[in-house]
Amino acid sequence: MECTYTPPSGHSVQKAFWTKELVTSGSEPPDLSDDPEYRGRVLFLGDEHHDCTLRFKTVTEKDQSKYYFTFITDKPGGKYQGAGGVDLSVTDLQVEVPERVIEGDEVTLTCKTTCSLTVRPTFTWYRNGRYLSSSTDQLHLQSVSSDNKDRYHCAVLGLRSPVVTLNVRYGPKSVSVSFMPSGETVDGALLNLTCSSDGNPPVQNYTWFKEGGRSPVGSGHSYRALQSGSYYCVALNEHGSQKSAAVTVSDKGIMAKRTLMSPKHFITLYNIFLKSFTFLCTQGSRRQYF
């Protein structure tokens, strides 16, 4: 805050400072530079003759207040204070992001300020710290992806907003079934099947099916398979669902997981009883074991 003052003729200024309190008879208001909330953040650049400039190194919304320049002279009762004080208004610049952003949406970011702009300034947009464009207070993003981890901020009239990122919500992806043998039961082999996925919000609803059947055979993150057949899981959140590839458990205690690797097929076989893996690669009618 730039400021000048003129001491009364014949007075020698002994102390000059800024404060938030009014001068009262018999007391000296506290120096702003000594206030714990301001110490190290404000710097008095003035002198004891004419200059009363005060600099804020950093400003927060809490600094919005009325401030008084005060000086004390060598004469009795020589306490003087700027009439009316100086009102400091702190403006805020923020990038406003829609409350809900869903994958595939067109998203508009808005650069908002609490300052009353008398002109129509140019807003500058940045992505990941690099210049993106200079335009209006809005930035339009087309068909946002769940992979969007970019950081955005805007600037106007020397003010710069904090950085924001998009929290893109999306349905389950990469749904897969993994397996782990967990010992044996009286009835035979027992397999733990586990369903995993990626989604935002994270998937909490997993349903298990046996191929050929219409009704679910289980629910939850894991399922214990006691019968032969092909099993798959369906992951569900509020933005959609996705089905995993099927995993096959044979009546001989062999579990096969088949993944297409065109033009070949790669099959992992796990023998529950022998507790060993067999890798089978097929191409047409030819098979090769490892």
KAGI-V437607 format. One record per pair of residues at least 12 apart in sequence whose ideal C-beta (glycine too) atoms are under 8 Angstrom apart, sorted by sequence separation. I is the first residue (numbers start at 1). J is the second residue. D is the distance in whole Angstrom. If there is no record, write none. Layout:
# KAGI-V437607
i: <I I>
j: <J J>
d: <D D>
This chain:
# KAGI-V437607
i: <19 20 42 43 69 70 97 111 122 123 151 152 179 180 207 208 232 245 246 256 267 268 278 18 19 42 54 68 69 96 122 123 139 151 152 179 195 206 232 245 256 266 267 17 18 42 43 68 95 96 111 123 125 151 152 179 180 205 206 217 232 245 255 266 267 17 18 20 41 42 54 95 96 139 150 178 179 193 206 208 231 232 254 255 266 267 17 41 95 96 109 149 150 177 178 230 231 254 265 40 41 52 68 69 94 95 137 177 210 212 230 231 254 255 264 265 67 68 93 94 148 177 178 211 212 230 231 253 254 264 265 52 66 67 93 94 137 176 177 210 211 229 230 253 264 66 93 132 148 175 176 210 211 229 253 263 66 67 92 175 176 210 211 228 32 65 66 91 92 93 128 129 144 146 174 175 209 227 228 48 65 91 127 128 145 174 208 209 228 18 64 91 127 144 146 173 174 208 209 225 37 63 64 112 127 141 172 173 208 209 18 64 89 111 126 172 173 195 207 17 63 110 111 125 126 146 172 194 195 206 207 16 110 111 125 126 171 194 195 206 61 109 110 125 126 170 193 206 207 16 60 108 109 124 170 192 193 205 206 16 59 61 108 123 124 169 172 192 193 205 16 108 109 123 124 168 169 192 193 203 205 15 107 108 123 167 191 203 204 14 18 106 107 122 190 191 203 13 32 106 121 190 191 202 211 12 13 16 18 106 121 190 199 201 106 107 189 200 201 105 106 188 193 195 197 199 29 104 105 187 200 104 117 193 195 199 29 103 185 7 103 115 182 3 101 103 109 111 113 6 28 115 5 20 23 109 111 197 4 20 22 113 4 5 20 21 23 3 4 19 20 3 18 19 195 3 18 111 2 3 18 19 28 1 17 18 29 1 16 17 1 16 17 146 177 193 1 16 109 177 15 16 23 177 15 23 95 13 14 23 95 175 191 13 14 22 95 107 175 13 14 175 12 93 11 12 93 11 93 172 5 7 11 172 189 191 8 10 101 103 172 188 1 3 5 7 93 95 101 102 103 171 8 11 93 94 95 97 101 102 103 175 177 91 93 94 101 102 103 171 172 175 176 177 179 95 97 100 170 171 172 173 175 176 177 8 169 170 171 172 177 171 8 7 179 5 179 3 177 191 3 189 189 1 1 184 181 179 181 181 103 102>
j: <31 32 54 55 81 82 109 123 134 135 163 164 191 192 219 220 244 257 258 268 279 280 290 31 32 55 67 81 82 109 135 136 152 164 165 192 208 219 245 258 269 279 280 31 32 56 57 82 109 110 125 137 139 165 166 193 194 219 220 231 246 259 269 280 281 32 33 35 56 57 69 110 111 154 165 193 194 208 221 223 246 247 269 270 281 282 33 57 111 112 125 165 166 193 194 246 247 270 281 57 58 69 85 86 111 112 154 194 227 229 247 248 271 272 281 282 85 86 111 112 166 195 196 229 230 248 249 271 272 282 283 71 85 86 112 113 156 195 196 229 230 248 249 272 283 86 113 152 168 195 196 230 231 249 273 283 87 88 113 196 197 231 232 249 54 87 88 113 114 115 150 151 166 168 196 197 231 249 250 71 88 114 150 151 168 197 231 232 251 42 88 115 151 168 170 197 198 232 233 249 62 88 89 137 152 166 197 198 233 234 44 90 115 137 152 198 199 221 233 44 90 137 138 152 153 173 199 221 222 233 234 44 138 139 153 154 199 222 223 234 90 138 139 154 155 199 222 235 236 46 90 138 139 154 200 222 223 235 236 47 90 92 139 154 155 200 203 223 224 236 48 140 141 155 156 200 201 224 225 235 237 48 140 141 156 200 224 236 237 48 52 140 141 156 224 225 237 48 67 141 156 225 226 237 246 48 49 52 54 142 157 226 235 237 143 144 226 237 238 143 144 226 231 233 235 237 68 143 144 226 239 144 157 233 235 239 70 144 226 49 145 157 224 46 144 146 152 154 156 50 72 159 50 65 68 154 156 242 50 66 68 159 51 52 67 68 70 51 52 67 68 52 67 68 244 53 68 161 53 54 69 70 79 53 69 70 81 54 69 70 55 70 71 200 231 247 56 71 164 232 71 72 79 233 72 80 152 71 72 81 153 233 249 72 73 81 154 166 234 73 74 235 73 154 73 74 155 74 156 235 69 71 75 236 253 255 73 75 166 168 237 253 67 69 71 73 159 161 167 168 169 237 75 78 160 161 162 164 168 169 170 242 244 159 161 162 169 170 171 239 240 243 244 245 247 164 166 169 239 240 241 242 244 245 246 78 239 240 241 242 247 242 80 80 255 82 257 82 257 272 86 272 273 86 88 272 270 270 272 275 239 239>
d: <6 7 6 5 7 8 6 5 5 6 5 6 6 5 5 8 5 8 8 7 8 8 7 7 6 7 7 5 4 7 7 6 7 7 7 7 7 6 7 7 5 7 4 4 4 6 7 6 5 4 8 5 5 5 8 5 7 8 6 7 4 7 7 8 8 7 8 8 6 7 8 7 8 8 7 8 7 7 6 4 7 7 5 5 6 7 7 5 6 5 8 7 7 5 5 4 6 7 7 8 5 5 4 7 8 8 8 7 8 7 7 8 6 7 6 5 6 8 7 5 5 6 7 7 8 5 7 6 7 7 8 8 4 5 7 8 8 7 8 5 4 7 8 4 5 7 5 8 6 7 6 7 7 6 5 6 5 6 7 7 8 6 7 5 8 8 8 6 5 8 6 7 6 5 8 4 7 7 5 7 6 5 5 5 7 6 6 6 4 7 6 4 7 6 4 7 5 8 7 5 8 6 6 7 6 8 4 5 5 7 7 4 8 5 7 7 6 6 7 6 6 6 7 7 5 7 4 6 7 5 5 7 5 8 8 7 6 5 8 7 5 7 8 5 7 6 7 6 7 6 7 5 4 7 5 6 5 7 8 7 6 6 7 6 5 5 5 8 7 4 5 5 7 7 7 7 7 6 6 4 7 8 8 8 5 7 7 7 7 7 8 7 5 7 6 5 5 4 7 7 5 8 8 7 6 8 7 6 5 6 6 6 7 6 7 5 8 8 7 7 8 7 6 4 4 5 7 6 6 6 8 7 8 8 6 7 6 7 7 8 6 8 8 7 6 5 6 4 7 7 7 8 7 6 8 8 7 7 6 7 7 7 6 5 6 7 6 7 6 7 7 4 5 5 6 5 7 6 5 7 6 5 7 7 8 7 8 5 8 6 8 7 8 7 7 6 8 4 8 7 7 8 5 6 5 8 6 5 5 5 6 7 6 7 6 7 6 7 8 6 6 5 6 7 4 5 8 7 7 4 7 7 5 7 5 6 7 8 5 5 6 7 7 6 7 6 4 5 6 7 7 6 8 6 7 5 8 6 5 5 4 5 5 7 4 7 6 7 8 4 7 7 5 7 6 5 7 7 6 3 6 6 4 7 8 8 6 8 7 4 5 7 8 8 6 7 7 8 8 7 8 4 7 6 7 8 7 7 6 7 8 6>
